[in-house]
Each structure stands twice: as C-alpha cells, then as structure tokens.
Amino acid sequence: MTHELLHKRASEDLWPTIVKHSRLALQQMLDNPENFENHLRRMAGSFIIKSVYGYETTESNDVLFETVCDAVDGLSRALMTSNFYVNILPWMQYIPAWFPGAQWKRQALIWRSQRDQMLNVPYDWTRGKMNSGTAPPSMLRQLLARCKNEPSDEEKDAMRWATGTLFAAGTDTTVASSLILIAAMAMHPEVQSKAQKEVDGILQGNRFPDMDDRKSLPYTQAIVKEVLRWRSVAPIGVAHASTEENIYEGYRIPKGATIIPNQWAMSNDENVYPNPERFEPDRFLDSSTPEAPAFGFGRRSCPGIHVAQASLFMIASGLAAFFDIRPKYDSEGRPIPLTVEMKHNSIVSRPLPFEVDIKPRSEKHERLLREWIDI
C-alpha cells in the first residue's frame, strides 16, 4: 500500500509541498540559525504530515505534530534489534512488566501507547474532516475514498499502519541526513563553494531553486548521494526473513532465518568507494558508481525513497543558494574542530549535537529569502 502511494510518479505530486516547507525552513534559519535542527525537524515532519493526512502545521510545537514525533522516537529505538535482549532471547517476552529488571517491558508499554496515538489521532482527524466535507487532499483521503462502504476493521488497521509508518520512516531519516549535510558543508568549504558556483550558474542569484532544476545541478545531486553514503543514517538495516533456503558463498541460510543487512559496511566498501572515510561527492559524477544502499532492499525497501531524495535535494540546493556554512570560532579566532559522530541507539542514526555558523551569503540573498511568500 505504501509503495502504491509513493511510487516515482505519485511522489512528484508532493513536490510543491516539499518545496514550500524547505523554503520555510530556510527563512527560519535567517532569524534563528543556531536552532537549525528544529527548523529541519519541522520541515520534514510538516510536509509529511501534510501529504499523508492533509494536516497543515508550520510550528514544531503543534500538539498533533508532537504526538506523532514522540511515537516516532520510541518506535525507532524499539526497532533497533541490539537494544533489547528479548530480541535475542525470545522467552523473555513472558516476563511480567512488574518483575525486577523488566524496565524494558515497562518502557515498551509506554511506547505502545504512543504508537497507538500516532496511528489513531491523525487518522481520526482526517476521517472527521472527510465526514464534514472539509478534508484537504491527502494520501489517507485517497485511500478512504476508494472504500465504497464503511471500511472493515482490517482495512482501517491497514490504512492506519500504512499512513503512520510513512511519517515514522520519513521524518527521522530526512532530519538526520540534513544534519549530516550541514556538517559536511562546514567541514569541506571546497565542496560548498563548488555547489554554490553550480547553483549560481542556474539561478543567477535571482530566484529559488526548484525541483525542475534537478537535472541542471548534477554536483548538488552528487552531494546528496555522498551524504547518504558517508554517514549512513541506517547503518544496520531493518531485519528481513528469508522466504526460502539458500546457499550464499558456502553458507546455508535456512528458510525463515532473520537477515540483518550491514548497510554501513556496504557503504564503506573500498572496492566500490575508494577512500570511503573521505567526503567526496565527485565520486558520484561517474555514472558507473552505484548509489549506497541507504533505502534498504527488496519488498521492505523504503517506500519514501523518491520523497526523501527530493527533500534532500531541495535543502541542499537551498543552502547552497542562500547561505555560507562555516565552523564556529573560539575566543582567539581559531576554528573549532568539527567532526560528525553518530548516535546509534535507534534504527535511525543521527549526528551528535554540533555547532556551525550559518549566515546569508549577501544582503541580496537575505532580501530574496525574506521576500518569499507562499501563494
């Protein structure tokens, strides 16, 4: 169901929403650049919740927005197989929540409650709007409109999960990748300068980048691909199960075996990506270089791949067009060393907090950015 909603052509219908919220994030960075992570979080969450449910929000402290975000954090941590012994010792599922040392199970009950709110609250909001005839366009409205009669409990459950997981899967990954992008630009001014020259050649400093510029900005697209490879936000992929017995390089994989892909190792394979620790977007200007497996594999690959790539392109091209991103300086005027250390306690890894200096490239760029109004 999610792949049906987010295939390549359907994803293009979401481009106006992605463009709008990426520009709002850029505007917010003008007045409060130190809070760039929150601006990115609002951007990612807002365009997804608008696309999936039709719910409009421009503030990160919106009640419904926070309800969903809280659930996403717990779900992301719960999906990390190595976080809980019960994933290795299944018999532990029978330990009661009150038992000494069973804090993990009590935490799981809290996350279950948050998950249920994530699935039900926005779903009920959209259904209520449909009943009153005021529901804006959304993926959920599209699914519900297909039901000639009242959907069965099974159909409702499928729609709740399909729409809920779209938000869960899309928000954290987009924010984490955008943070890596910002850190990489501060650490590699030569890459940033090259991206700015490419963007300036198309925009001439007179307009915003748009999705139609994508083919004209190959280096900016290469930066996005390198961000997804250089610091994988999903180093250990979602667990799969083999549908049949297989022999791989002499190893027998039984039917039903749990397969956990090491996407970090694939993204750092020196045979495919020479000098993998170096941030080198130029490697992807060679069409023979395969993209890193950032979005998983097979039937359980991320259905939001096209939306994620579009949103990252918009934020990368927008930052290059309007901002200079530099390391912070200490009291003696020396740049503070910046590294990208990843936090790995959930299925989505994200950079540990870092500081950078984000300033508009010129008064002209600032004026153009401030004058943009969504019509």
C-alpha positions in Angstrom: 0.0 0.0 0.0 2.8 2.4 0.9 4.7 1.6 -2.3 1.5 2.3 -4.3 1.2 5.7 -2.7 4.8 6.7 -3.1 5.9 5.4 -6.5 8.0 7.8 -8.5 5.2 9.5 -10.4 3.0 9.8 -7.3 5.9 11.3 -5.4 6.1 14.1 -8.0 2.7 15.3 -6.9 4.2 16.1 -3.5 6.9 18.3 -4.9 5.1 21.6 -4.3 4.6 20.7 -0.6 8.3 19.7 -0.3 9.4 23.0 -1.9 7.2 25.1 0.3 8.4 23.6 3.6 12.0 23.6 2.6 11.8 27.3 1.9 10.1 27.9 5.2 13.0 26.2 6.9 15.5 28.4 5.1 13.6 31.5 6.1 13.6 30.4 9.8 17.3 29.9 9.6 17.8 33.6 8.9 16.4 34.7 12.3 17.5 31.7 14.4 20.3 29.9 12.7 21.5 28.2 15.9 18.3 26.3 16.1 18.8 24.7 12.6 17.9 21.2 13.8 14.5 22.2 15.0 13.8 24.0 11.7 14.8 20.9 9.8 12.6 18.7 12.1 9.6 21.0 11.4 10.3 21.0 7.7 10.5 17.2 7.4 7.5 16.5 9.7 5.3 19.2 8.3 5.5 18.2 4.7 5.0 14.6 5.5 2.0 15.1 7.8 0.5 17.5 5.3 1.0 15.0 2.4 -0.2 11.9 4.4 -3.1 13.4 6.4 -3.8 16.9 4.9 -2.9 18.5 8.3 -1.2 21.8 8.0 1.4 22.8 10.6 4.2 25.4 10.5 5.3 25.1 14.1 7.2 22.2 15.7 5.3 22.6 19.0 1.9 21.7 17.4 0.1 19.2 19.6 -0.7 16.7 16.8 2.8 17.1 15.4 4.4 16.4 18.8 2.2 13.4 19.4 3.5 11.8 16.2 7.1 12.8 16.8 7.1 11.3 20.4 5.9 8.0 19.0 8.5 8.0 16.2 11.3 8.3 18.7 10.2 5.3 20.7 9.4 3.2 17.5 12.9 4.0 16.1 14.6 2.8 19.3 12.4 -0.3 19.6 13.3 -1.3 16.1 17.0 -1.4 16.9 17.5 -5.2 17.4 20.5 -4.9 19.6 18.8 -2.6 22.1 16.9 -5.3 23.9 17.9 -8.9 25.0 14.3 -10.1 24.2 15.2 -9.9 20.5 17.9 -12.4 21.2 16.2 -14.4 23.9 12.5 -14.6 22.9 11.5 -16.4 26.1 11.9 -13.0 27.9 8.7 -11.8 26.3 6.9 -13.8 29.0 8.5 -11.9 31.9 5.7 -9.7 33.5 6.3 -5.9 33.5 6.3 -5.7 37.3 9.3 -8.2 37.5 12.5 -6.6 38.9 14.8 -5.7 36.0 11.9 -5.6 33.5 12.2 -1.9 32.9 12.5 -2.6 29.2 9.0 -4.1 29.2 7.5 -1.1 31.1 9.2 1.2 28.6 7.7 -0.9 25.8 4.2 -0.3 27.2 4.8 3.4 27.2 5.9 3.2 23.6 2.9 1.1 22.7 0.6 3.8 24.0 2.5 6.5 22.0 2.4 4.3 18.9 -1.4 3.9 19.2 -1.8 7.6 19.4 0.4 8.1 16.3 -1.8 5.6 14.4 -5.2 6.9 15.6 -5.1 10.6 16.3 -4.1 11.9 12.8 -6.2 9.1 11.2 -9.3 10.2 13.2 -8.6 13.9 12.3 -8.7 13.1 8.6 -11.8 11.0 8.9 -13.6 13.7 10.8 -12.7 16.2 8.1 -14.0 13.8 5.4 -17.3 13.4 7.3 -17.7 17.1 7.4 -16.7 17.5 3.7 -13.7 19.7 4.5 -10.8 17.3 4.2 -7.9 18.7 2.2 -6.2 16.4 -0.4 -4.0 13.7 1.3 -2.9 10.1 0.9 -5.3 9.0 3.6 -8.2 10.7 2.0 -7.3 9.0 -1.3 -7.3 5.6 0.4 -10.6 6.2 2.3 -12.3 7.5 -0.9 -11.7 4.1 -2.5 -13.9 2.4 0.0 -17.4 2.3 -1.4 -18.7 1.2 2.0 -17.6 1.7 5.6 -14.1 0.1 5.7 -13.7 -3.1 7.7 -11.6 -3.2 10.8 -8.9 -4.9 8.9 -8.9 -2.2 6.2 -8.9 0.5 8.8 -5.9 -1.1 10.5 -4.0 -1.4 7.2 -4.6 2.2 6.4 -3.6 3.4 9.9 -0.3 1.5 9.6 0.4 2.5 6.0 0.0 6.2 6.7 1.5 6.1 10.2 4.7 4.3 9.1 5.2 6.8 6.3 5.6 9.6 8.8 7.7 7.4 11.1 10.0 6.4 8.3 10.4 9.7 6.7 10.9 12.3 9.4 13.9 11.0 11.3 15.8 9.9 8.2 15.3 13.3 6.5 16.4 15.3 9.6 19.4 13.1 10.2 20.6 13.3 6.6 20.1 17.1 6.5 22.2 17.5 9.7 25.0 15.4 8.1 24.7 17.7 5.0 25.2 20.8 7.1 28.1 19.4 9.0 29.8 18.3 5.8 29.5 21.7 4.2 31.1 23.3 7.2 33.9 20.7 7.2 34.5 20.9 3.4 34.4 24.5 2.2 35.7 23.5 -1.2 32.6 21.3 -1.7 30.3 24.0 -0.6 32.0 26.6 -2.9 31.7 24.2 -5.9 28.0 23.7 -5.1 27.4 27.4 -4.8 29.0 28.1 -8.2 26.9 25.4 -9.8 23.7 26.8 -8.3 24.6 30.4 -9.1 25.1 29.4 -12.7 21.5 28.3 -13.0 19.7 30.7 -10.6 21.9 33.8 -11.2 21.1 34.9 -7.7 17.6 35.9 -8.7 15.3 33.1 -7.7 14.9 30.0 -5.5 16.0 26.5 -6.7 13.1 24.3 -7.7 12.7 20.6 -8.5 12.8 21.4 -12.2 16.5 22.4 -11.6 17.4 18.9 -10.6 18.9 17.8 -13.9 20.8 21.0 -14.2 22.6 20.5 -10.9 24.5 17.2 -11.1 27.0 18.2 -8.4 24.3 19.1 -5.9 22.7 15.7 -6.6 26.1 14.1 -6.1 26.4 15.8 -2.7 23.1 14.3 -1.7 24.2 10.8 -2.7 27.5 11.2 -0.8 25.7 12.4 2.3 23.6 9.2 2.2 26.8 7.1 1.8 29.3 8.9 4.0 27.4 8.7 7.3 24.6 6.2 6.9 21.6 7.1 8.9 20.5 3.4 8.8 23.8 1.5 9.3 22.0 -1.7 10.3 19.0 -2.2 8.1 15.6 -3.4 9.1 15.6 -7.2 9.8 14.4 -9.4 6.9 13.3 -13.0 6.8 14.5 -15.4 4.1 11.5 -16.8 2.1 13.3 -20.0 1.1 16.5 -21.8 1.9 19.6 -20.5 0.1 23.3 -21.1 -0.1 25.4 -18.0 -0.3 29.2 -18.3 -0.7 29.2 -21.6 1.1 26.9 -20.6 3.9 23.5 -22.2 4.3 20.7 -19.7 5.1 17.6 -21.6 6.3 14.1 -20.6 5.2 12.7 -18.2 7.8 16.1 -17.1 9.0 16.5 -13.5 10.2 18.7 -11.5 7.9 20.1 -8.2 9.2 21.9 -6.2 6.4 25.1 -4.4 7.3 24.4 -1.3 5.2 27.3 0.6 6.8 29.8 -2.0 5.5 28.3 -1.8 2.1 28.5 2.0 2.0 32.2 1.8 3.1 33.4 -0.9 0.8 36.8 0.3 -0.5 36.3 -1.8 -3.7 33.3 0.3 -4.6 34.0 3.6 -2.9 37.8 4.3 -2.7 38.8 6.3 0.4 35.4 5.7 2.0 36.1 7.9 5.0 36.6 10.9 2.8 33.6 13.1 1.8 33.9 13.1 -2.0 30.8 13.9 -3.9 32.8 13.8 -7.2 32.8 10.0 -7.0 29.1 10.1 -8.0 29.7 12.2 -11.1 30.9 8.9 -12.5 27.7 7.1 -13.7 29.2 3.7 -13.0 29.4 4.4 -9.3 26.4 2.7 -7.6 24.4 4.6 -5.0 24.8 3.4 -1.4 22.0 1.2 -0.1 20.6 3.9 2.1 17.0 2.9 1.5 17.1 -0.9 2.1 16.3 -3.8 -0.2 13.6 -5.7 -1.8 9.9 -5.6 -0.7 10.9 -4.0 2.5 12.9 -1.2 0.9 11.9 2.3 2.0 8.8 3.4 0.0 9.7 7.0 0.6 12.9 6.9 -1.4 11.7 9.4 -4.0 10.3 11.8 -1.5 13.5 11.6 0.7 15.7 12.3 -2.3 13.5 15.2 -3.4 13.5 16.8 0.1 17.3 16.4 0.5 17.9 17.9 -2.9 15.7 20.9 -2.0 17.5 21.6 1.3 21.0 21.0 -0.3 20.3 23.4 -3.2 18.6 25.9 -1.0 21.5 26.0 1.5 24.0 26.4 -1.4 21.9 29.2 -2.9 21.4 31.3 0.2 23.9 30.5 3.0 27.5 30.2 3.9 28.1 27.4 6.5 31.3 27.6 8.5 32.8 26.1 11.7 32.4 28.1 14.9 35.4 30.1 16.1 36.8 30.2 19.6 37.7 33.4 21.5 41.1 33.6 19.8 39.6 33.4 16.3 40.6 29.8 15.6 38.1 27.5 14.0 36.7 24.9 16.5 37.4 21.4 15.1 34.2 19.8 13.8 33.6 16.0 13.5 30.5 14.0 12.7 30.0 11.5 15.5 26.8 9.4 15.1 24.4 8.3 17.8 23.5 4.6 17.3 20.8 3.8 19.9 17.9 3.6 17.4 17.2 2.2 13.9 17.9 5.7 12.6 21.4 7.0 13.5 21.8 10.8 13.7 24.8 13.1 14.4 25.5 14.0 18.0 24.8 17.8 18.6 27.2 20.1 16.9 27.5 23.8 16.3 28.1 25.7 13.0 27.9 29.3 11.8 25.1 29.8 9.2 24.9 33.2 7.6 23.3 34.5 4.4 25.8 34.9 1.6 24.9 38.5 0.9 22.3 41.2 1.6 20.8 40.4 -1.7 20.4 36.7 -0.8 18.9 37.6 2.5 16.4 40.0 1.0 15.3 37.5 -1.7 14.8 34.9 1.0 12.8 37.2 3.3 10.6 38.4 0.5 9.4 34.9 -0.4 5.7 34.3 0.5 3.9 31.1 -0.2 1.0 31.7 -2.5 
